[in-house]
Amino acid sequence: MKERKGISGSTLKIIAIITMLIDHIGAGVLGRLLVVRGMNEAADLNAWIDANSTLVITYQMMRFVGRLAFPIFCFLLIEGFEHTHDVKKYALRLLSFCLISEIPFDLLFNGKILESGYQNVFFTLFIGLMVMWGFQAVENQERFAKFKKVIFDAGILAAGILAAEFLNTDYAGIGVACIVLLYVFRKKKSYQLLAGCIGFSWELTAPLAFIPIAFYNGKRGLSLKYFFYIFYPAHLLILYIICWAMGMGPIAVA
């Protein structure tokens, strides 16, 4: 059987992790440096930007690179949902790391141990998974007419978006909507890529994530099942410790 060429799921995950790390260094560390250098108190913002141009440009470039991470994680979430043998365990794993990651997330972006007004991206992914699971349950109801299925799906999607907005999760309702958009077009890759580019166009560089996704070969690749789950809270905590060591721990950048 001919070997399928392209990018494996583990390679996509590594790309997402690296771009996410770059984004969080920019947001968490350089964002604090911008505040320390007086960004929020500048009387003339344009003059301040000129005086701190290197730092500002570096910050912006790192955030632009970081925009690639979320679309890839959304795509991989859908792949995981489609191939998992136990959605319940998958959901419980996501929910567990929602809670584990919240303190490191709040420390890095809010400078507090707990901040109820802004939740980490695992909550967005978890809600997206719940919406897909709901869609699947509706689709499996053979006694439902197509029109009734559409109504139920619309209600499930609305509930997911409202939940993300109410909790103020990272990427909030639009993040959940984008997950669903990729899920709806999952069976036709060309449509999924086009829908993804359009759906994520609210972030300037996010559509570029669909370049590596286009080369996905459907293979898992390296076994990195728990690597992202551990890496996410760990890198947030390490970056916060770096900020704390630099005397910038209490500064909020979210």
C-alpha positions as CSV (number, residue, x, y, z in Angstrom):
1,M,0.0,0.0,0.0
2,K,1.4,3.4,-1.0
3,E,2.5,5.6,1.8
4,R,0.5,8.8,2.1
5,K,2.7,11.9,2.0
6,G,2.1,15.0,4.0
7,I,2.0,16.2,7.6
8,S,0.9,14.0,10.4
9,G,-1.3,15.0,13.3
10,S,1.6,15.1,15.7
11,T,3.5,17.5,13.3
12,L,0.4,19.7,13.2
13,K,0.3,19.6,17.0
14,I,4.0,20.6,17.3
15,I,3.4,23.5,14.9
16,A,0.4,24.6,17.0
17,I,2.4,24.3,20.3
18,I,5.4,26.3,19.0
19,T,3.2,29.1,17.6
20,M,1.2,29.2,20.8
21,L,4.3,29.4,22.9
22,I,5.5,32.3,20.7
23,D,2.2,34.0,21.2
24,H,2.2,33.6,25.0
25,I,5.8,34.9,25.3
26,G,4.6,37.9,23.3
27,A,1.4,38.4,25.3
28,G,2.6,37.5,28.7
29,V,6.2,38.6,28.9
30,L,6.5,41.4,26.2
31,G,3.0,42.6,27.0
32,R,4.2,43.3,30.6
33,L,7.3,45.0,29.3
34,L,5.1,47.3,27.3
35,V,3.2,48.2,30.4
36,V,6.3,48.7,32.5
37,R,7.7,51.1,29.8
38,G,4.6,53.3,30.3
39,M,2.3,52.3,27.4
40,N,-0.8,52.8,29.4
41,E,0.3,56.2,30.7
42,A,1.7,57.6,27.5
43,A,0.4,61.1,26.8
44,D,1.4,60.8,23.1
45,L,0.9,57.2,22.1
46,N,2.5,57.7,18.6
47,A,5.6,59.2,20.1
48,W,5.7,56.4,22.7
49,I,5.5,53.8,19.9
50,D,8.3,55.5,18.0
51,A,10.5,55.4,21.1
52,N,9.7,51.7,21.8
53,S,9.4,50.6,18.2
54,T,11.6,47.5,18.4
55,L,9.7,46.1,21.4
56,V,6.3,47.0,19.8
57,I,7.1,45.4,16.5
58,T,8.5,42.3,18.1
59,Y,5.4,42.0,20.3
60,Q,3.1,42.4,17.2
61,M,5.0,39.9,15.1
62,M,4.9,37.3,17.9
63,R,1.1,37.8,18.3
64,F,0.7,37.5,14.5
65,V,2.6,34.1,14.6
66,G,0.5,33.0,17.5
67,R,-2.7,33.4,15.6
68,L,-1.9,30.2,13.7
69,A,-2.3,28.0,16.9
70,F,-6.0,28.1,17.6
71,P,-7.3,27.1,14.1
72,I,-4.9,24.1,14.2
73,F,-6.1,23.1,17.7
74,C,-9.7,23.4,16.5
75,F,-8.9,21.1,13.5
76,L,-7.2,18.6,15.8
77,L,-10.1,18.6,18.2
78,I,-12.4,17.6,15.4
79,E,-10.0,14.9,14.3
80,G,-9.8,13.6,17.9
81,F,-13.6,13.6,18.2
82,E,-14.0,11.7,14.9
83,H,-11.5,9.0,15.9
84,T,-11.9,8.6,19.6
85,H,-13.3,5.4,20.9
86,D,-14.7,7.1,24.0
87,V,-16.1,10.6,23.7
88,K,-16.9,10.7,27.4
89,K,-13.3,10.1,28.4
90,Y,-12.1,12.6,25.8
91,A,-14.5,15.2,27.3
92,L,-13.5,14.5,30.9
93,R,-9.9,14.8,30.0
94,L,-10.5,18.2,28.4
95,L,-12.6,19.4,31.4
96,S,-9.9,18.2,33.8
97,F,-7.3,20.3,32.1
98,C,-9.7,23.3,31.9
99,L,-9.5,23.3,35.7
100,I,-5.8,22.4,36.0
101,S,-4.8,25.2,33.6
102,E,-6.9,27.9,35.0
103,I,-4.5,29.1,37.8
104,P,-1.5,29.2,35.5
105,F,-3.6,31.0,32.9
106,D,-4.8,33.6,35.4
107,L,-1.3,34.1,36.8
108,L,0.2,34.8,33.4
109,F,-2.5,37.0,31.9
110,N,-4.1,38.6,35.0
111,G,-1.3,38.5,37.6
112,K,-3.8,36.8,40.0
113,I,-4.2,33.2,41.3
114,L,-7.9,33.2,40.2
115,E,-9.7,35.6,37.8
116,S,-13.3,34.7,37.1
117,G,-13.7,37.1,34.3
118,Y,-11.6,35.3,31.7
119,Q,-11.1,31.5,31.1
120,N,-8.5,29.5,29.3
121,V,-8.8,28.0,25.8
122,F,-9.5,24.5,27.1
123,F,-13.0,25.8,28.1
124,T,-13.5,26.9,24.5
125,L,-12.4,23.5,23.2
126,F,-14.5,21.7,25.7
127,I,-17.6,23.6,24.8
128,G,-16.9,23.0,21.1
129,L,-16.6,19.3,21.8
130,M,-19.9,19.3,23.7
131,V,-21.6,21.0,20.7
132,M,-20.2,18.4,18.3
133,W,-21.3,15.6,20.6
134,G,-24.7,17.1,20.6
135,F,-24.8,17.3,16.8
136,Q,-23.8,13.7,16.7
137,A,-26.6,12.6,19.1
138,V,-29.1,14.5,17.0
139,E,-27.8,13.0,13.7
140,N,-28.2,9.5,15.2
141,Q,-31.9,10.0,15.9
142,E,-33.4,8.4,12.8
143,R,-36.9,9.2,13.9
144,F,-36.2,13.0,13.6
145,A,-37.1,14.7,10.4
146,K,-34.4,16.8,8.7
147,F,-36.1,20.0,9.7
148,K,-36.3,19.0,13.3
149,K,-32.6,18.1,13.3
150,V,-31.7,21.5,12.0
151,I,-33.7,23.1,14.8
152,F,-32.0,21.0,17.4
153,D,-28.6,21.7,16.0
154,A,-29.2,25.4,15.9
155,G,-30.3,25.3,19.6
156,I,-27.2,23.3,20.6
157,L,-24.9,25.7,18.7
158,A,-26.6,28.7,20.3
159,A,-26.2,27.2,23.8
160,G,-22.5,26.6,23.1
161,I,-21.9,30.1,21.9
162,L,-23.8,31.6,24.9
163,A,-21.9,29.4,27.3
164,A,-18.6,30.5,25.9
165,E,-19.7,34.2,26.0
166,F,-21.1,33.9,29.5
167,L,-17.8,32.3,30.8
168,N,-15.7,34.7,28.7
169,T,-13.5,31.9,27.5
170,D,-10.5,32.5,25.3
171,Y,-11.9,33.3,21.8
172,A,-15.4,33.1,23.4
173,G,-18.4,32.4,21.2
174,I,-16.7,33.0,17.9
175,G,-14.2,30.3,18.8
176,V,-17.0,27.8,19.3
177,A,-18.6,28.9,16.1
178,C,-15.4,28.4,14.2
179,I,-15.0,24.8,15.6
180,V,-18.5,24.0,14.4
181,L,-17.8,25.5,11.0
182,L,-14.8,23.2,10.5
183,Y,-16.9,20.2,11.9
184,V,-19.7,20.8,9.4
185,F,-17.4,20.7,6.4
186,R,-15.2,17.9,7.8
187,K,-16.1,15.4,5.1
188,K,-15.0,17.5,2.2
189,K,-11.4,18.8,2.8
190,S,-11.4,21.5,0.2
191,Y,-14.6,23.0,1.5
192,Q,-13.3,22.7,5.1
193,L,-10.1,24.6,4.1
194,L,-12.1,27.3,2.4
195,A,-14.6,27.6,5.2
196,G,-11.7,27.8,7.7
197,C,-10.0,30.6,5.9
198,I,-13.2,32.6,5.7
199,G,-14.3,31.7,9.2
200,F,-11.0,32.7,10.9
201,S,-10.4,35.8,8.8
202,W,-11.4,37.9,11.8
203,E,-7.8,37.3,12.9
204,L,-5.4,38.7,10.2
205,T,-2.9,35.8,10.1
206,A,-5.1,32.9,11.4
207,P,-6.1,31.7,7.8
208,L,-2.4,30.9,7.2
209,A,-2.9,28.0,9.6
210,F,-4.8,26.2,6.8
211,I,-1.6,25.9,4.8
212,P,-0.1,23.1,7.0
213,I,-3.6,21.7,7.6
214,A,-4.0,21.3,3.8
215,F,-1.0,18.9,3.9
216,Y,-2.5,16.8,6.7
217,N,-2.2,13.1,5.7
218,G,-4.7,11.7,8.1
219,K,-2.1,9.9,10.2
220,R,-1.5,10.3,13.9
221,G,2.3,10.3,13.7
222,L,4.1,10.4,17.1
223,S,2.2,9.5,20.2
224,L,1.7,12.9,21.8
225,K,-1.6,12.2,23.5
226,Y,-0.9,13.9,26.8
227,F,2.0,16.2,25.7
228,F,-0.2,19.2,24.9
229,Y,-2.3,18.7,28.0
230,I,0.8,18.8,30.2
231,F,2.6,21.5,28.2
232,Y,-0.3,24.0,28.3
233,P,-0.4,24.6,32.0
234,A,3.3,24.0,32.5
235,H,4.5,26.6,30.0
236,L,2.0,29.2,31.3
237,L,3.4,28.7,34.8
238,I,7.0,28.8,33.7
239,L,6.4,32.1,31.8
240,Y,4.7,33.6,34.8
241,I,7.6,32.6,37.0
242,I,9.9,34.4,34.5
243,C,7.7,37.5,34.8
244,W,7.6,37.3,38.6
245,A,11.4,37.0,38.7
246,M,11.6,40.1,36.5
247,G,9.4,41.9,39.0
248,M,6.4,42.0,36.7
249,G,4.2,39.3,38.3
250,P,1.2,41.4,39.4
251,I,0.7,43.1,36.0
252,A,-2.4,42.1,34.1
253,V,-2.2,41.9,30.3
254,A,-5.5,40.2,29.4
